[in-house]
Amino acid sequence: MAHLTKILKHSLHALFPNFCVTCQTHIKSNYALCEHCLNDLRLFDLSKHANLLHRPDICDAFPDCHFDHLIACAWYEAPMKQWLKQLKFSDKQYYKIALQQVIYLQLQHAKAVNESWPDEFIIMPLHNKRFIKRGYNQVSQTWLPVLKAMNLVVTEPLVKQKATIAQSSLSKAKRIKNMRNAFMCQANLQGKSVAIIDDVMTSGATLNAATDELKKAGAKHVWAMLTCLTPLGEP
């Protein structure tokens, strides 16, 4: 993780110097998780399923995916659930480093076991109103430094043109309706393989809407890359 170390070293020391965010043990590294706590996380084994759409329980939980390939770090459960909530709603920056450490690890595994790899990586955009209100895009905060550390091509062809209602309060059917015409792609992606990146997938409505626009723009293969998965508990 040498590349990640260089990018995160200074911010980590300033925000949460040399202590594991889970067990608070002193660690002699530039990361936010000690080796024991990192190994304790229930991460998806990408060596068994390079494409998580081929994992039976995930296929059953998300049967209507429009994208072609799925990579994710873990289920949406403790402690990553708390880290994402604290970062998204309270801007607790020290959890960002822990999430980046996990994302980097899983992306390295994914790249090693997949024969192909996306040409471009696209972070899920926020509508301008949401971005101004929150002041940041939490997906960009966690993923962008990792993508840069791996020298991956990050582009911004996708625009959130519709100010949608927060998905968390909606049923699956209403989520799909809410995301209709939500995105617009401003680039020609003809023949390209692209990855759309988000923090959590619940129903898949947001990712499907983004995928549809990317394919309309010519993308031949769309990957979805997520920090966590959590199936919606209703039809």
WOSULDA-V957896 format. One record per helix or strand. SS is the DSSP state (A for helix, B for strand). FROM is the first residue (numbers start at 1). TO is the last residue. If there is no record, write none. Layout:
BEGIN
SS/FROM/TO + SS/FROM/TO
END
This chain:
BEGIN
A/2/16 + B/19/19 + B/26/26 + A/35/40 + B/43/43 + A/52/54 + A/56/61 + B/69/75 + A/80/90 + A/94/113 + B/120/123 + A/128/134 + A/138/149 + B/154/155 + B/158/160 + A/167/169 + A/172/178 + B/183/185 + B/193/201 + A/205/216 + B/221/229
END
